[in-house]
Amino acid sequence: MAHHKSAKKRIRQTERRTEVNRARVSRIRTFVKKVELAIAGGNTEEARSALMAAEPELMKGAQAGVLHKNTASRKVARLVARVKDMKPLA
């Protein structure tokens, strides 16, 4: 257990940041899952709109530091490719 005042403060700050970062990662996962469910369901329009919402979330996560920039870019690129390969509803 920490004994110094500064060490106790760091513990408090770390707990707070951990909560915020967990929430961010959870939010990103939710947005990505919506895209994946739309792709699995074959709904092109829904997949596109979900992708348009998920892409900024991934990039915000990269900017905030909960994801590496290249990881976020890779995830976006793979989702875009999957949505692009979908057949439009006839």
KOLROTOR-204375 format. One record per residue (C-alpha): x, y, z; residue in one letter. Coordinates in Angstrom, 2 decimals, decimal comma. Example, Ala and Ser with C-alpha at 12.3 -4.5 7.8 and 13.67 -1.06 7.14 Angstrom:
residues 2
{rec {12,30 -4,50 7,80} "A"}
{rec {13,67 -1,06 7,14} "S"}
END
This chain:
residues 90
{rec {0,00 0,00 0,00} "M"}
{rec {1,19 3,52 -0,77} "A"}
{rec {2,51 5,64 2,06} "H"}
{rec {3,41 8,90 0,31} "H"}
{rec {0,75 11,47 -0,43} "K"}
{rec {1,81 11,63 -4,09} "S"}
{rec {1,62 7,82 -4,43} "A"}
{rec {-1,90 7,82 -2,98} "K"}
{rec {-2,89 10,52 -5,46} "K"}
{rec {-1,46 8,48 -8,37} "R"}
{rec {-3,56 5,50 -7,24} "I"}
{rec {-6,71 7,67 -7,26} "R"}
{rec {-5,86 9,08 -10,69} "Q"}
{rec {-5,13 5,62 -12,10} "T"}
{rec {-8,47 4,27 -10,87} "E"}
{rec {-10,32 7,18 -12,46} "R"}
{rec {-8,47 6,86 -15,79} "R"}
{rec {-9,02 3,09 -15,81} "T"}
{rec {-12,78 3,60 -15,49} "E"}
{rec {-12,83 6,14 -18,33} "V"}
{rec {-10,68 3,96 -20,58} "N"}
{rec {-12,80 0,87 -19,90} "R"}
{rec {-15,90 2,83 -20,85} "A"}
{rec {-14,21 4,02 -24,05} "R"}
{rec {-13,15 0,52 -25,07} "V"}
{rec {-16,62 -0,84 -24,28} "S"}
{rec {-18,23 1,89 -26,39} "R"}
{rec {-15,89 1,11 -29,31} "I"}
{rec {-16,70 -2,60 -29,08} "R"}
{rec {-20,43 -1,82 -29,12} "T"}
{rec {-20,14 0,27 -32,28} "F"}
{rec {-18,00 -2,37 -34,02} "V"}
{rec {-20,45 -5,10 -32,99} "K"}
{rec {-23,33 -3,15 -34,58} "K"}
{rec {-21,45 -3,10 -37,88} "V"}
{rec {-20,64 -6,81 -37,66} "E"}
{rec {-24,25 -7,72 -36,85} "L"}
{rec {-25,50 -5,68 -39,82} "A"}
{rec {-22,96 -7,42 -42,08} "I"}
{rec {-24,00 -10,84 -40,76} "A"}
{rec {-27,66 -9,92 -41,28} "G"}
{rec {-26,96 -8,89 -44,86} "G"}
{rec {-28,42 -5,40 -44,41} "N"}
{rec {-26,21 -3,16 -46,56} "T"}
{rec {-27,74 0,18 -45,62} "E"}
{rec {-27,69 -0,59 -41,92} "E"}
{rec {-24,08 -1,78 -42,19} "A"}
{rec {-23,05 1,42 -43,95} "R"}
{rec {-24,72 3,68 -41,40} "S"}
{rec {-23,26 1,65 -38,52} "A"}
{rec {-19,83 1,91 -40,14} "L"}
{rec {-20,18 5,69 -40,46} "M"}
{rec {-20,83 5,81 -36,70} "A"}
{rec {-18,11 3,29 -35,75} "A"}
{rec {-15,23 4,87 -37,68} "E"}
{rec {-15,07 8,12 -35,67} "P"}
{rec {-15,41 6,15 -32,43} "E"}
{rec {-12,40 4,01 -33,32} "L"}
{rec {-10,36 7,07 -34,24} "M"}
{rec {-11,36 8,86 -31,03} "K"}
{rec {-10,19 5,81 -29,12} "G"}
{rec {-6,85 5,95 -30,93} "A"}
{rec {-6,53 9,65 -30,20} "Q"}
{rec {-7,35 9,09 -26,52} "A"}
{rec {-4,75 6,33 -26,32} "G"}
{rec {-6,95 3,32 -25,58} "V"}
{rec {-6,12 1,88 -29,02} "L"}
{rec {-2,96 2,20 -31,07} "H"}
{rec {-3,42 4,40 -34,14} "K"}
{rec {-2,52 1,58 -36,54} "N"}
{rec {-4,85 -0,85 -34,77} "T"}
{rec {-7,77 1,55 -35,16} "A"}
{rec {-6,91 2,16 -38,81} "S"}
{rec {-6,64 -1,57 -39,48} "R"}
{rec {-10,00 -2,26 -37,85} "K"}
{rec {-11,66 0,51 -39,87} "V"}
{rec {-10,08 -0,71 -43,11} "A"}
{rec {-11,24 -4,28 -42,53} "R"}
{rec {-14,77 -3,19 -41,69} "L"}
{rec {-14,89 -0,94 -44,77} "V"}
{rec {-13,72 -3,84 -46,95} "A"}
{rec {-16,37 -6,16 -45,51} "R"}
{rec {-19,15 -3,61 -46,02} "V"}
{rec {-17,90 -2,86 -49,53} "K"}
{rec {-18,04 -6,57 -50,46} "D"}
{rec {-21,69 -6,86 -49,44} "M"}
{rec {-24,26 -7,29 -52,16} "K"}
{rec {-26,78 -4,43 -52,26} "P"}
{rec {-30,38 -5,37 -51,51} "L"}
{rec {-32,30 -5,90 -54,75} "A"}
END
